[in-house]
Amino acid sequence: MTKIIIVGSGIVGLSVAEFLSRKNSIPYQIEIISNEHPHSGSYAAAANLATKGQLFARDNHFNLKLQAKKNYFNWLSSLITEVNSNISIARIYKNGCGVDYFTSQENRDKHYARVRQSDLDLKNRSLSLKSIVKEGNHKIIYEEESWVNASSLLALLQEVLTHRGVKFFKSTFGYHEYQNILQSNKNIKLIICAGAWSKDLIANLNLSLPESMKKKQRLTLGSTFYGENVLKNYNENFIIHEIVSENLKEKVTFSGNNDNYYISSSTLKVENVSDFDENLLSKKNKNLLELSKINLADSPFLSADENLKISKRDGFRVGYGHSEIVLEKLNAPGVHMSVYVCAGAHKSGYLFAPVLGAMLQEML
């Protein structure tokens, strides 16, 4: 039996393992190796499944995202049923309208003109002509957006994979481990799903980077704040709203349900995962929280309660060029081993989750 080793236990690695471990898939022996880095993008994510207007014009993977989004409810339901999980679909997944709030009508109209495509483009994608509409002086409404509880989804996938016999190892994978695999002469497929660390790992293994990872790297360190009752002027059990700054260059996203509301943004551009300015991150986060306190029209806003209990997670996100996902076979030595990389989803890893495994299996 062919052995598959997946490096990385974030949403990309776990969702790939989920597909490859299904009963109707080719039988593999699957292991997942991860050092569970505290700055993993998946563990810090608020997990908006947004396919908002700006993606219509520039995202090469837009149709793939729509396909994944349509599959999400059934995918989650089948996983929950398989292991008789205590996690209910209502707790882990929500679907509804998304709203962007702008500081002025002029700014709103500028953004609308940039993202609203022609009626023909919408029809060609089988999307409603009302999928993006203006409302009042400050708002853009997106007809159908979704949110998934990131931590609950990771826990559900781990539960499913353990049930299927997938082995988890908490360890750092590097050159020594790679050489041991090469020398074993066993039939092994190595899949690198290490997120922001994938590029460095490929280099450490003395493998050539694929062309798609040589494009301009977009590496950010994002912070997500979360807690109960942290938002004012909002009492519904679902939210994906954004407040956009006056200069249109910054935004803060509110997401979640009544159990926890999340406040998130890609706050700090960095050059590499081992060198970033904590003080600059703190300054950026201060601006982020100030933006979240603005009340525009009927927008929700962050509570000013001094006793507010709010927690924070930080995580790296990476993308290359304007692509949202890198999925490639690498040139690796040895007859018995092949190496693949599945990374670079930036903030879209959760959105791609239902479809990545099928895409990768076609390459194996």
WOFENHU-V855116 format. One record per pair of residues at least 12 apart in sequence whose C-alpha atoms are under 7 Angstrom apart, sorted by the first residue. I is the first residue (numbers start at 0). GAP is how many residues later the second one is. Records with the same first field share a line. If there is no record, write none. Layout:
I=GAP, GAP
//
This chain:
0=27, 28
1=26, 27, 185, 186
2=25, 26, 27, 184, 185, 186
3=24, 25, 26, 27, 184, 185, 186
4=25, 26, 27, 184, 185, 186
5=25, 26, 27, 184, 185, 186, 187
6=25, 26, 27, 184, 185, 186, 187
7=24, 25, 26, 184, 185, 186
8=23, 25, 27
9=32
10=31, 143, 338, 339, 342
11=181, 337, 341
12=180
13=143
14=338, 339, 342
15=340, 341
17=143
18=338, 339
19=337
20=143
29=136, 137
30=135, 136, 137
31=135, 136, 137
32=135, 136, 137, 138, 140
33=135, 136, 137, 138
34=135, 136, 137
38=275, 276, 277
39=275, 276
40=274, 275, 276
42=108
43=180, 269, 270, 271
44=105, 179
45=104, 178, 216, 218
46=100, 101, 102, 103, 303
47=98, 99, 100, 207
48=96, 97, 98, 301, 302
49=95, 96
50=94
51=90
52=62, 63
53=61
55=59
56=58
59=263
60=263
64=286, 287
67=283, 284, 286, 287
68=282
70=283
71=282
74=279
76=12
78=81
82=77
91=56, 57, 60, 61
92=54, 55, 56
93=52, 53, 54, 144
94=49, 50, 51, 52
95=48, 49, 50
96=44, 45, 46, 47, 48
97=43, 44, 45, 46, 47, 142, 143
98=40, 41, 42, 43, 141, 142, 143
99=39, 40, 41, 141, 142, 143
100=37, 38, 39, 141, 142, 143, 195
101=36, 37, 141, 142, 143
102=35, 142, 143, 193
103=33, 34
104=32, 33
107=30, 31
115=16
129=13
130=12
137=159
146=109
173=31
174=29, 30
181=152, 155
184=151
185=150
186=149, 150
187=148, 149, 150
188=148, 149, 150
189=148, 149, 150
190=148, 149, 150
191=148, 149, 150
192=148, 149, 150
193=149
194=123, 148, 149
195=120, 121, 122
197=145
206=124, 125
207=123
209=120
211=108, 114
212=107
214=105, 106
215=104, 105
216=101, 102, 103, 104
217=100, 101, 102
218=50, 51, 52, 97, 98, 99, 100
219=46, 47, 48, 49, 50, 96, 97, 98
220=45, 46, 47, 48, 49, 93, 94, 95, 96
221=43, 44, 45, 46, 92, 93, 94
222=41, 42, 43, 44, 89, 90, 91, 92
223=38, 39, 40, 41, 88, 89, 90
224=37, 38, 39, 85, 86, 87, 88
225=34, 35, 36, 37, 84, 85, 86
226=33, 34, 35, 82, 83, 84
227=31, 32, 33
229=31, 72, 73, 78
230=69, 70, 71, 72
231=68, 69, 70, 71
232=66, 67, 68
233=66
236=20, 21
237=18, 19
238=15, 16, 17, 18
239=13, 14, 15
240=12, 13, 14
241=12
242=49
250=14
251=12, 13, 36, 39, 40
252=12
266=17, 18
267=13
316=29, 30
317=26, 27, 28
318=25, 26, 27
319=24
323=20, 21, 22
324=18, 19, 20
325=16, 17, 18
326=14, 15, 16
327=12, 13, 14
328=12
//
